[in-house]
Amino acid sequence: MKRLITALVVALPLYTATATYANAPVQGTMAAFVVETEKNKEKLVEAKDVEPNQVVEYQLTYTNQGNSDVSGLKVVGPVPVGTVYLPNSAIAKQSASLRVSIDGGETFESEPVKRTVVKENGEVVEQIVPAEEYTHIQWVPRGAIEGDGGKQFYSYRVRVK
């Protein structure tokens, strides 16, 4: 089971990031790190093997190798099967709105994700969908990624089940 979790946590997101922008002026890379705590300080170690309850940080870097600024970029990071998204761990190093998906990346919405449910007694209530149900994280940058080597950085964390 450990090897299967490792394959899902490390390999799938890396394939997704590199395949999406392989022939575009904006090139994306994604790296996975296990978060370790040593003497009350966090240390990131390249994720080669993961175990249950470990925290993995994904770091996404997008570089514009073209000459012109590029806008309209949407950065998507999967929450791999066998992991759960850690609330409030998504970071963008530039101004961007954060959206999440609970349906495999088909649709994205702002947090908190809410759904209307009917209780057994017939009462209709609005409930917040827990972060454990997130399947993807998405950032929509508010500005363009500059040409000639402009970069944008994003990261988020998941916990291995």
C-alpha positions as CSV (number, residue, x, y, z in Angstrom):
1,M,0.0,0.0,0.0
2,K,2.9,2.3,0.8
3,R,4.2,2.1,-2.8
4,L,0.7,2.8,-4.3
5,I,0.3,5.9,-2.1
6,T,3.8,7.0,-3.1
7,A,2.9,6.6,-6.8
8,L,-0.3,8.6,-6.5
9,V,1.1,11.3,-4.3
10,V,4.3,11.9,-6.2
11,A,4.0,10.8,-9.8
12,L,0.4,11.8,-10.8
13,P,0.7,15.5,-10.0
14,L,4.1,15.7,-11.7
15,Y,2.7,14.2,-14.9
16,T,-0.3,16.6,-14.8
17,A,1.8,19.7,-14.4
18,T,4.4,18.9,-17.1
19,A,1.9,17.6,-19.7
20,T,-0.5,20.6,-19.5
21,Y,2.0,23.2,-20.7
22,A,4.6,21.1,-22.6
23,N,4.2,23.1,-25.9
24,A,3.1,26.5,-24.6
25,P,5.2,29.6,-23.9
26,V,4.4,29.1,-20.2
27,Q,6.1,26.1,-18.8
28,G,4.9,24.5,-15.5
29,T,6.8,22.3,-13.1
30,M,5.5,20.7,-9.9
31,A,7.6,19.3,-7.1
32,A,6.5,17.3,-4.1
33,F,8.2,17.5,-0.6
34,V,7.5,15.7,2.6
35,V,7.2,18.2,5.5
36,E,9.4,17.2,8.4
37,T,9.7,18.9,11.7
38,E,13.2,19.1,13.3
39,K,13.8,21.1,16.5
40,N,10.5,22.9,16.0
41,K,11.4,24.0,12.5
42,E,9.9,22.7,9.3
43,K,12.2,21.1,6.7
44,L,11.1,20.0,3.2
45,V,12.6,16.8,1.9
46,E,12.1,15.6,-1.6
47,A,9.1,13.1,-1.6
48,K,10.4,9.8,-2.8
49,D,8.4,7.7,-0.4
50,V,5.5,8.7,1.8
51,E,3.7,7.1,4.7
52,P,0.2,7.6,6.3
53,N,-0.2,10.8,8.3
54,Q,2.8,12.5,6.6
55,V,2.3,16.0,5.1
56,V,3.3,16.6,1.5
57,E,3.8,20.1,0.1
58,Y,3.4,20.6,-3.6
59,Q,5.2,23.5,-5.2
60,L,4.2,24.7,-8.6
61,T,6.3,27.1,-10.6
62,Y,5.2,28.6,-13.9
63,T,7.8,30.4,-16.2
64,N,6.9,32.4,-19.3
65,Q,9.5,31.6,-21.9
66,G,7.8,33.7,-24.5
67,N,8.4,37.3,-25.3
68,S,4.9,38.6,-24.5
69,D,3.0,38.7,-21.2
70,V,0.5,35.9,-20.8
71,S,-2.8,36.4,-19.0
72,G,-5.7,34.1,-18.4
73,L,-3.6,31.4,-16.7
74,K,-5.4,29.0,-14.4
75,V,-3.2,27.0,-12.2
76,V,-4.7,23.6,-11.0
77,G,-3.2,21.2,-8.5
78,P,-4.8,17.8,-7.8
79,V,-5.5,16.4,-4.4
80,P,-4.3,12.9,-5.1
81,V,-6.4,9.8,-4.1
82,G,-5.3,8.7,-0.7
83,T,-4.7,12.2,0.6
84,V,-6.7,15.1,2.0
85,Y,-6.2,18.8,1.4
86,L,-5.0,20.7,4.5
87,P,-7.2,23.8,4.9
88,N,-5.5,27.2,4.5
89,S,-2.3,25.7,3.1
90,A,-2.7,27.1,-0.4
91,I,-0.3,30.0,-1.1
92,A,0.3,32.1,-4.1
93,K,3.4,34.4,-4.2
94,Q,1.4,36.8,-6.4
95,S,-2.1,38.1,-6.3
96,A,-4.5,35.3,-7.2
97,S,-8.0,34.1,-6.2
98,L,-8.3,30.6,-4.8
99,R,-11.0,28.2,-5.9
100,V,-11.5,24.6,-5.1
101,S,-13.2,21.6,-6.7
102,I,-15.2,18.8,-5.1
103,D,-16.1,17.0,-8.3
104,G,-12.8,15.9,-9.8
105,G,-11.9,19.2,-11.3
106,E,-15.1,19.7,-13.4
107,T,-16.1,22.9,-11.6
108,F,-14.4,25.2,-9.2
109,E,-15.9,27.6,-6.6
110,S,-14.7,29.9,-3.8
111,E,-14.4,28.8,-0.2
112,P,-16.3,28.0,1.9
113,V,-18.0,25.5,-0.4
114,K,-21.6,25.2,0.7
115,R,-24.4,22.8,-0.2
116,T,-28.1,22.8,0.7
117,V,-29.2,19.6,2.3
118,V,-32.5,18.3,3.6
119,K,-32.3,16.7,7.1
120,E,-34.3,13.7,8.1
121,N,-37.0,15.9,9.7
122,G,-37.4,17.8,6.4
123,E,-35.6,20.9,7.5
124,V,-33.5,22.5,4.7
125,V,-30.1,23.7,5.8
126,E,-26.9,25.0,4.2
127,Q,-23.8,23.1,5.2
128,I,-20.1,23.8,4.5
129,V,-18.4,21.0,2.6
130,P,-15.3,20.0,4.5
131,A,-11.8,20.4,2.9
132,E,-11.4,16.6,3.1
133,E,-13.8,16.5,0.1
134,Y,-11.7,18.7,-2.2
135,T,-10.3,17.0,-5.3
136,H,-8.4,20.0,-6.8
137,I,-7.1,23.4,-5.9
138,Q,-7.1,26.2,-8.5
139,W,-5.6,29.7,-8.5
140,V,-6.6,32.4,-11.0
141,P,-3.9,35.1,-11.1
142,R,-5.1,38.6,-11.1
143,G,-2.3,39.8,-13.4
144,A,-0.3,38.5,-16.3
145,I,2.8,36.5,-16.1
146,E,5.5,38.6,-17.6
147,G,7.3,37.6,-20.8
148,D,11.0,36.8,-21.0
149,G,11.3,34.6,-18.0
150,G,8.5,35.9,-15.7
151,K,7.7,33.4,-12.9
152,Q,4.7,32.7,-10.7
153,F,4.9,30.4,-7.6
154,Y,2.1,28.4,-5.9
155,S,2.0,25.8,-3.1
156,Y,-0.4,23.7,-1.1
157,R,-0.3,20.8,1.3
158,V,-2.0,17.5,1.7
159,R,-2.0,14.8,4.4
160,V,-1.5,11.2,3.4
161,K,-4.4,9.0,4.7
